């Protein structure tokens, strides 16, 4: 987190790093921008309470749950 970034603020770089570390099979062959987009979609799915939106990105239900957990910690406002 940069010094100017308040605690609890969205941190796409930290999110991408966490996904690469915790979900390497999901990060495989995806650019950082694509992983960040998955995070944004995970945040949107939580706000909309739509648990199936990530399947359009080739994410399994189990991966989607893990992705939402990481996004909740590092990305979602």
C-alpha positions in Angstrom: 0.0 0.0 0.0 1.4 3.4 -0.9 1.8 6.0 1.9 -0.9 8.2 0.4 -3.4 5.4 0.2 -5.7 5.1 3.2 -6.1 1.9 5.1 -8.9 -0.3 3.7 -8.7 1.3 0.3 -8.9 -0.8 -2.9 -5.5 -2.0 -3.9 -5.5 -3.7 -7.3 -1.8 -4.5 -7.2 -2.2 -6.2 -3.8 -5.2 -8.1 -5.2 -3.3 -9.3 -8.3 -0.4 -10.4 -6.1 -2.8 -12.3 -3.8 -4.5 -14.0 -6.7 -1.2 -15.1 -8.2 -0.1 -16.5 -4.8 -3.4 -18.1 -3.7 -5.0 -19.0 -7.0 -2.1 -19.8 -9.4 -4.3 -21.9 -11.7 -6.7 -19.0 -12.1 -3.8 -16.5 -12.7 -2.1 -18.8 -15.3 -2.0 -17.1 -18.7 -3.8 -14.0 -17.5 -2.2 -10.5 -17.5 -2.3 -8.4 -14.4 -5.0 -6.2 -16.0 -7.2 -9.3 -16.7 -6.8 -10.5 -13.1 -7.8 -7.0 -11.8 -10.8 -7.1 -14.1 -11.8 -10.4 -12.5 -11.5 -8.7 -9.1 -13.8 -5.9 -10.2 -16.3 -8.4 -11.5 -16.0 -10.3 -8.1 -16.8 -7.1 -6.3 -19.7 -6.4 -8.6 -21.1 -9.9 -8.1 -21.0 -9.4 -4.3 -22.8 -6.1 -4.5 -25.4 -7.6 -6.9 -25.6 -10.8 -4.9 -25.2 -12.7 -8.1 -22.8 -15.6 -7.5 -22.7 -16.8 -11.1 -21.3 -13.9 -13.0 -17.7 -15.1 -12.9 -18.5 -18.3 -14.7 -18.6 -16.3 -18.0 -14.8 -15.8 -17.4 -14.1 -19.5 -17.1 -14.0 -19.4 -13.3 -15.4 -22.4 -11.4 -17.8 -21.9 -8.5 -15.0 -22.9 -6.1 -12.5 -20.5 -7.7 -15.2 -17.8 -7.7 -15.7 -18.2 -3.9 -11.9 -17.9 -3.3 -11.7 -14.9 -5.7 -14.5 -13.1 -3.8 -12.7 -13.7 -0.5 -9.5 -12.2 -1.9 -11.4 -9.4 -3.5 -13.2 -8.6 -0.3 -9.9 -8.3 1.6 -7.9 -6.4 -1.0 -10.1 -4.7 -3.6 -13.8 -4.2 -2.9 -14.6 -0.8 -1.3 
